[in-house]
Amino acid sequence: MRAAVFQGVGRPLSIEDLPDPEPTARFAVVRVGACGICGTDLSITSGRGFLQMPAGWVLGHEYSGEVVAVGPEVERIRVGDHVTALAIPSCGRCPQCLQGDPQWCTGDEKRMGTGAYAEYTAIAESQAVTVPQGLSWSDGAMIEPVAVGLHGAKLARLAPDDRVLVIGAGPIGLGAVFWARRMGAGKVVVMATSDHRRAFADQVGATSFVAAGDDPVAETIDALGGAPDVVIEAAGAPGTIEQAMQIVKPTGTVVVLGWCTVPDSFVPAQYLMKEIRLQFSMTYDVAEFRHAIDILEQDAAPLRALVSSVVSLDELPEKFETLRGPNTECKVIIDPQAR
């Protein structure tokens, strides 16, 4: 099979011929229909931060495809099923996994499939979730990031008509906007460093968009009609958690969705005096993941609008590197079967 292989920091991905994955034990083989490029993929290949991937790695965890082979111990999925993956190493058999919380798996044998920047990938049965065949492959690849946004919005404990600020206009932040509006939030403002993703924010229901200017905080408060009840930090850059805590109202909530892997700091006493709630968000549970599938099946249009381009494996290395710098993309989808 053809796959995009990480060659090390500062070097582009290379398209190589690799052996097809085998359906061993509790794994299945999936013909990848679509795979999203996640900001985490860029982070873990940047050479900065505590988590970095070694050369030789195949990336890709936001994907969907068709099962073409199953291992001898696989019980839940069959050849021909359309599936996507929980991007969580898990055993599938411990109490936490069985109650639908694989992110807190306590099993001794956590399983994780292979990367999906490839024509085929191996998926652990514990990660596999079936997808309605009416959804496109690209829709299926959006389920994982959409579920991340759902989990963050749920942890915010939104009340009807809450004023919400989302810092960061990437797919995770915009997914949180989508869910906040569905949960009854009033005004939802997106704050970003540039104006490039304003149209994407409009598609998912943002009521205002504030780009970096002379005083973006004042602009945000003006757009909301007051300090936000909830701030969802989805930028993942040093300083944005503190910025969120500065803006949120006293006794308000800050939810951290951004993936920041370098040290950050703030003065706790300043925010103790505001008595704010600081909540970190980690992936999703199975019920949330399935709910994301249900919503996409009912009306995929707003979230489908976040897909800004589709590339082949051959086009991927160049596109991947352009995403490291300023760009106008939102969600880039890889079609590994395209020629």
C-alpha positions as a Python dict, from the first residue, in 0.01 Angstrom:
ca = {
    (1, 'M'): (0, 0, 0),
    (2, 'R'): (98, 366, -37),
    (3, 'A'): (135, 575, 277),
    (4, 'A'): (273, 914, 386),
    (5, 'V'): (566, 856, 622),
    (6, 'F'): (710, 1115, 862),
    (7, 'Q'): (1081, 1156, 792),
    (8, 'G'): (1184, 1368, 1092),
    (9, 'V'): (1166, 1731, 1200),
    (10, 'G'): (1224, 1976, 919),
    (11, 'R'): (1170, 1719, 645),
    (12, 'P'): (851, 1671, 441),
    (13, 'L'): (644, 1355, 453),
    (14, 'S'): (740, 1099, 189),
    (15, 'I'): (502, 875, -4),
    (16, 'E'): (626, 519, 27),
    (17, 'D'): (515, 165, -55),
    (18, 'L'): (462, -23, 273),
    (19, 'P'): (334, -374, 348),
    (20, 'D'): (-44, -397, 377),
    (21, 'P'): (-157, -427, 742),
    (22, 'E'): (-264, -771, 861),
    (23, 'P'): (-591, -842, 1051),
    (24, 'T'): (-428, -987, 1363),
    (25, 'A'): (-619, -1103, 1672),
    (26, 'R'): (-855, -818, 1774),
    (27, 'F'): (-773, -588, 1483),
    (28, 'A'): (-940, -523, 1150),
    (29, 'V'): (-805, -378, 827),
    (30, 'V'): (-977, -69, 688),
    (31, 'R'): (-957, 70, 336),
    (32, 'V'): (-928, 439, 420),
    (33, 'G'): (-1186, 656, 247),
    (34, 'A'): (-1083, 988, 401),
    (35, 'C'): (-854, 1116, 675),
    (36, 'G'): (-838, 1464, 824),
    (37, 'I'): (-519, 1654, 903),
    (38, 'C'): (-533, 1744, 1272),
    (39, 'G'): (-344, 2031, 1434),
    (40, 'T'): (-203, 1771, 1672),
    (41, 'D'): (-36, 1602, 1374),
    (42, 'L'): (149, 1925, 1305),
    (43, 'S'): (239, 1970, 1671),
    (44, 'I'): (381, 1621, 1725),
    (45, 'T'): (606, 1653, 1419),
    (46, 'S'): (729, 2006, 1491),
    (47, 'G'): (1022, 1928, 1722),
    (48, 'R'): (867, 2145, 1995),
    (49, 'G'): (677, 2026, 2300),
    (50, 'F'): (679, 1720, 2522),
    (51, 'L'): (517, 1477, 2276),
    (52, 'Q'): (699, 1415, 1946),
    (53, 'M'): (670, 1130, 1698),
    (54, 'P'): (978, 941, 1575),
    (55, 'A'): (1081, 927, 1211),
    (56, 'G'): (913, 640, 1028),
    (57, 'W'): (570, 711, 1177),
    (58, 'V'): (247, 716, 975),
    (59, 'L'): (13, 981, 1113),
    (60, 'G'): (-365, 1009, 1091),
    (61, 'H'): (-641, 948, 1348),
    (62, 'E'): (-942, 1138, 1204),
    (63, 'Y'): (-1063, 890, 945),
    (64, 'S'): (-1334, 670, 807),
    (65, 'G'): (-1332, 377, 572),
    (66, 'E'): (-1458, 29, 488),
    (67, 'V'): (-1359, -286, 675),
    (68, 'V'): (-1194, -528, 432),
    (69, 'A'): (-1062, -794, 672),
    (70, 'V'): (-1105, -888, 1039),
    (71, 'G'): (-889, -1077, 1285),
    (72, 'P'): (-991, -1407, 1443),
    (73, 'E'): (-1093, -1251, 1778),
    (74, 'V'): (-1296, -961, 1635),
    (75, 'E'): (-1661, -983, 1744),
    (76, 'R'): (-1841, -653, 1680),
    (77, 'I'): (-1749, -549, 1326),
    (78, 'R'): (-1773, -727, 992),
    (79, 'V'): (-1622, -700, 646),
    (80, 'G'): (-1814, -432, 457),
    (81, 'D'): (-1888, -217, 764),
    (82, 'H'): (-1818, 153, 738),
    (83, 'V'): (-1622, 260, 1046),
    (84, 'T'): (-1443, 546, 1209),
    (85, 'A'): (-1206, 540, 1505),
    (86, 'L'): (-1199, 658, 1863),
    (87, 'A'): (-850, 810, 1875),
    (88, 'I'): (-789, 660, 2219),
    (89, 'P'): (-567, 364, 2313),
    (90, 'S'): (-789, 126, 2508),
    (91, 'C'): (-840, -240, 2591),
    (92, 'G'): (-1216, -250, 2536),
    (93, 'R'): (-1271, -483, 2831),
    (94, 'C'): (-1197, -300, 3157),
    (95, 'P'): (-1484, -140, 3358),
    (96, 'Q'): (-1406, 206, 3219),
    (97, 'C'): (-1412, 86, 2859),
    (98, 'L'): (-1729, -116, 2912),
    (99, 'Q'): (-1914, 185, 3054),
    (100, 'G'): (-1813, 396, 2754),
    (101, 'D'): (-1517, 588, 2896),
    (102, 'P'): (-1217, 446, 2706),
    (103, 'Q'): (-1013, 762, 2770),
    (104, 'W'): (-977, 639, 3130),
    (105, 'C'): (-893, 278, 3034),
    (106, 'T'): (-721, 83, 3313),
    (107, 'G'): (-656, -233, 3114),
    (108, 'D'): (-309, -380, 3085),
    (109, 'E'): (-328, -429, 2708),
    (110, 'K'): (-429, -99, 2555),
    (111, 'R'): (-467, -127, 2177),
    (112, 'M'): (-423, 143, 1915),
    (113, 'G'): (-451, 109, 1541),
    (114, 'T'): (-205, 239, 1286),
    (115, 'G'): (-204, 579, 1117),
    (116, 'A'): (-447, 657, 835),
    (117, 'Y'): (-239, 877, 606),
    (118, 'A'): (-242, 562, 394),
    (119, 'E'): (-454, 352, 160),
    (120, 'Y'): (-514, 98, 438),
    (121, 'T'): (-487, 103, 814),
    (122, 'A'): (-530, -139, 1104),
    (123, 'I'): (-798, -52, 1358),
    (124, 'A'): (-828, -208, 1703),
    (125, 'E'): (-1179, -338, 1762),
    (126, 'S'): (-1189, -135, 2084),
    (127, 'Q'): (-1148, 182, 1874),
    (128, 'A'): (-1393, 98, 1595),
    (129, 'V'): (-1734, 267, 1573),
    (130, 'T'): (-1965, 192, 1283),
    (131, 'V'): (-2084, 479, 1065),
    (132, 'P'): (-2413, 497, 869),
    (133, 'Q'): (-2346, 425, 504),
    (134, 'G'): (-2536, 739, 409),
    (135, 'L'): (-2250, 955, 538),
    (136, 'S'): (-1966, 1031, 301),
    (137, 'W'): (-1610, 929, 384),
    (138, 'S'): (-1529, 1296, 444),
    (139, 'D'): (-1822, 1325, 685),
    (140, 'G'): (-1690, 1020, 868),
    (141, 'A'): (-1348, 1181, 901),
    (142, 'M'): (-1511, 1483, 1069),
    (143, 'I'): (-1670, 1279, 1349),
    (144, 'E'): (-1362, 1264, 1572),
    (145, 'P'): (-1287, 1639, 1584),
    (146, 'V'): (-1659, 1719, 1611),
    (147, 'A'): (-1681, 1490, 1916),
    (148, 'V'): (-1387, 1671, 2076),
    (149, 'G'): (-1577, 1999, 2044),
    (150, 'L'): (-1892, 1839, 2188),
    (151, 'H'): (-1709, 1715, 2496),
    (152, 'G'): (-1566, 2061, 2564),
    (153, 'A'): (-1901, 2232, 2521),
    (154, 'K'): (-2064, 1977, 2750),
    (155, 'L'): (-1803, 2034, 3022),
    (156, 'A'): (-1878, 2407, 3006),
    (157, 'R'): (-2219, 2339, 3167),
    (158, 'L'): (-2382, 2598, 2947),
    (159, 'A'): (-2704, 2763, 3060),
    (160, 'P'): (-2966, 2905, 2822),
    (161, 'D'): (-2859, 3240, 2673),
    (162, 'D'): (-2508, 3222, 2815),
    (163, 'R'): (-2256, 3458, 2656),
    (164, 'V'): (-1976, 3245, 2511),
    (165, 'L'): (-1633, 3335, 2376),
    (166, 'V'): (-1432, 3081, 2177),
    (167, 'I'): (-1062, 3166, 2141),
    (168, 'G'): (-924, 3003, 1826),
    (169, 'A'): (-1093, 2946, 1491),
    (170, 'G'): (-963, 2600, 1404),
    (171, 'P'): (-1194, 2301, 1353),
    (172, 'I'): (-1204, 2216, 1726),
    (173, 'G'): (-1297, 2569, 1829),
    (174, 'L'): (-1554, 2600, 1551),
    (175, 'G'): (-1697, 2263, 1647),
    (176, 'A'): (-1742, 2399, 2001),
    (177, 'V'): (-1926, 2699, 1853),
    (178, 'F'): (-2162, 2463, 1671),
    (179, 'W'): (-2239, 2270, 1990),
    (180, 'A'): (-2270, 2580, 2209),
    (181, 'R'): (-2542, 2717, 1981),
    (182, 'R'): (-2723, 2380, 1980),
    (183, 'M'): (-2707, 2376, 2362),
    (184, 'G'): (-2886, 2709, 2387),
    (185, 'A'): (-2606, 2961, 2422),
    (186, 'G'): (-2702, 3316, 2332),
    (187, 'K'): (-2428, 3518, 2169),
    (188, 'V'): (-2119, 3321, 2067),
    (189, 'V'): (-1812, 3520, 1962),
    (190, 'V'): (-1502, 3373, 1799),
    (191, 'M'): (-1169, 3549, 1863),
    (192, 'A'): (-878, 3468, 1632),
    (193, 'T'): (-544, 3612, 1528),
    (194, 'S'): (-661, 3677, 1172),
    (195, 'D'): (-979, 3719, 970),
    (196, 'H'): (-914, 3414, 751),
    (197, 'R'): (-1175, 3184, 906),
    (198, 'R'): (-1460, 3431, 955),
    (199, 'A'): (-1673, 3261, 688),
    (200, 'F'): (-1624, 2920, 852),
    (201, 'A'): (-1734, 3064, 1188),
    (202, 'D'): (-2048, 3203, 1026),
    (203, 'Q'): (-2132, 2858, 890),
    (204, 'V'): (-2142, 2699, 1237),
    (205, 'G'): (-2345, 2975, 1401),
    (206, 'A'): (-2104, 3228, 1551),
    (207, 'T'): (-2283, 3557, 1612),
    (208, 'S'): (-1965, 3768, 1582),
    (209, 'F'): (-1601, 3727, 1484),
    (210, 'V'): (-1318, 3934, 1635),
    (211, 'A'): (-978, 3934, 1465),
    (212, 'A'): (-661, 4069, 1625),
    (213, 'G'): (-687, 4446, 1639),
    (214, 'D'): (-615, 4739, 1866),
    (215, 'D'): (-825, 4599, 2152),
    (216, 'P'): (-978, 4259, 2074),
    (217, 'V'): (-1086, 4211, 2438),
    (218, 'A'): (-1293, 4530, 2435),
    (219, 'E'): (-1436, 4434, 2095),
    (220, 'T'): (-1532, 4092, 2229),
    (221, 'I'): (-1708, 4228, 2537),
    (222, 'D'): (-1890, 4480, 2321),
    (223, 'A'): (-2002, 4208, 2079),
    (224, 'L'): (-2126, 3990, 2365),
    (225, 'G'): (-2292, 4273, 2555),
    (226, 'G'): (-2079, 4200, 2862),
    (227, 'A'): (-1809, 3969, 2991),
    (228, 'P'): (-1857, 3608, 2878),
    (229, 'D'): (-2010, 3352, 3112),
    (230, 'V'): (-1799, 3086, 2942),
    (231, 'V'): (-1470, 3103, 2753),
    (232, 'I'): (-1360, 2802, 2549),
    (233, 'E'): (-985, 2819, 2484),
    (234, 'A'): (-914, 2632, 2160),
    (235, 'A'): (-597, 2801, 2036),
    (236, 'G'): (-343, 2592, 2228),
    (237, 'A'): (-86, 2873, 2241),
    (238, 'P'): (103, 2993, 2550),
    (239, 'G'): (-83, 3280, 2712),
    (240, 'T'): (-430, 3199, 2582),
    (241, 'I'): (-546, 3024, 2902),
    (242, 'E'): (-457, 3337, 3099),
    (243, 'Q'): (-623, 3555, 2839),
    (244, 'A'): (-938, 3345, 2879),
    (245, 'M'): (-929, 3382, 3257),
    (246, 'Q'): (-880, 3759, 3226),
    (247, 'I'): (-1185, 3796, 3001),
    (248, 'V'): (-1435, 3560, 3167),
    (249, 'K'): (-1674, 3710, 3418),
    (250, 'P'): (-1626, 3651, 3794),
    (251, 'T'): (-1753, 3299, 3882),
    (252, 'G'): (-1745, 3214, 3511),
    (253, 'T'): (-1602, 2904, 3344),
    (254, 'V'): (-1295, 2855, 3126),
    (255, 'V'): (-1275, 2526, 2930),
    (256, 'V'): (-935, 2434, 2785),
    (257, 'L'): (-958, 2251, 2453),
    (258, 'G'): (-631, 2378, 2304),
    (259, 'W'): (-338, 2137, 2273),
    (260, 'C'): (-43, 2327, 2419),
    (261, 'T'): (266, 2112, 2481),
    (262, 'V'): (508, 2379, 2607),
    (263, 'P'): (524, 2544, 2952),
    (264, 'D'): (274, 2816, 3031),
    (265, 'S'): (215, 3021, 3344),
    (266, 'F'): (-20, 3256, 3525),
    (267, 'V'): (-68, 3399, 3875),
    (268, 'P'): (-331, 3180, 4047),
    (269, 'A'): (-429, 3443, 4307),
    (270, 'Q'): (-556, 3674, 4034),
    (271, 'Y'): (-814, 3417, 3925),
    (272, 'L'): (-883, 3286, 4274),
    (273, 'M'): (-1017, 3636, 4344),
    (274, 'K'): (-1256, 3595, 4050),
    (275, 'E'): (-1352, 3246, 4171),
    (276, 'I'): (-1357, 3111, 3819),
    (277, 'R'): (-1380, 2745, 3722),
    (278, 'L'): (-1091, 2619, 3509),
    (279, 'Q'): (-1186, 2295, 3332),
    (280, 'F'): (-955, 2093, 3106),
    (281, 'S'): (-1116, 1873, 2840),
    (282, 'M'): (-981, 1537, 2724),
    (283, 'T'): (-1125, 1381, 2404),
    (284, 'Y'): (-1482, 1242, 2453),
    (285, 'D'): (-1675, 942, 2575),
    (286, 'V'): (-1843, 688, 2349),
    (287, 'A'): (-2191, 835, 2397),
    (288, 'E'): (-2067, 1176, 2282),
    (289, 'F'): (-1892, 1018, 1985),
    (290, 'R'): (-2211, 843, 1880),
    (291, 'H'): (-2411, 1162, 1930),
    (292, 'A'): (-2174, 1341, 1693),
    (293, 'I'): (-2248, 1068, 1435),
    (294, 'D'): (-2624, 1111, 1486),
    (295, 'I'): (-2606, 1488, 1436),
    (296, 'L'): (-2394, 1454, 1124),
    (297, 'E'): (-2644, 1202, 986),
    (298, 'Q'): (-2932, 1447, 1051),
    (299, 'D'): (-2765, 1759, 913),
    (300, 'A'): (-2401, 1746, 806),
    (301, 'A'): (-2409, 2073, 612),
    (302, 'P'): (-2276, 2318, 877),
    (303, 'L'): (-1989, 2090, 980),
    (304, 'R'): (-1923, 1976, 623),
    (305, 'A'): (-1867, 2344, 542),
    (306, 'L'): (-1551, 2338, 757),
    (307, 'V'): (-1375, 2121, 496),
    (308, 'S'): (-1168, 2370, 298),
    (309, 'S'): (-984, 2132, 63),
    (310, 'V'): (-932, 1767, -28),
    (311, 'V'): (-589, 1638, -131),
    (312, 'S'): (-444, 1312, -258),
    (313, 'L'): (-151, 1132, -98),
    (314, 'D'): (75, 1274, -367),
    (315, 'E'): (-38, 1627, -282),
    (316, 'L'): (-19, 1571, 93),
    (317, 'P'): (352, 1639, 170),
    (318, 'E'): (344, 1990, 26),
    (319, 'K'): (5, 2071, 178),
    (320, 'F'): (113, 1942, 520),
    (321, 'E'): (411, 2178, 529),
    (322, 'T'): (204, 2480, 420),
    (323, 'L'): (-25, 2421, 719),
    (324, 'R'): (265, 2489, 956),
    (325, 'G'): (258, 2859, 864),
    (326, 'P'): (-13, 3120, 808),
    (327, 'N'): (-282, 2983, 578),
    (328, 'T'): (-649, 3014, 494),
    (329, 'E'): (-741, 2647, 539),
    (330, 'C'): (-982, 2513, 801),
    (331, 'K'): (-1003, 2133, 773),
    (332, 'V'): (-798, 1958, 506),
    (333, 'I'): (-912, 1607, 414),
    (334, 'I'): (-688, 1345, 255),
    (335, 'D'): (-835, 1107, -3),
    (336, 'P'): (-580, 820, -4),
    (337, 'Q'): (-752, 648, -295),
    (338, 'A'): (-729, 947, -531),
    (339, 'R'): (-476, 941, -813),
}
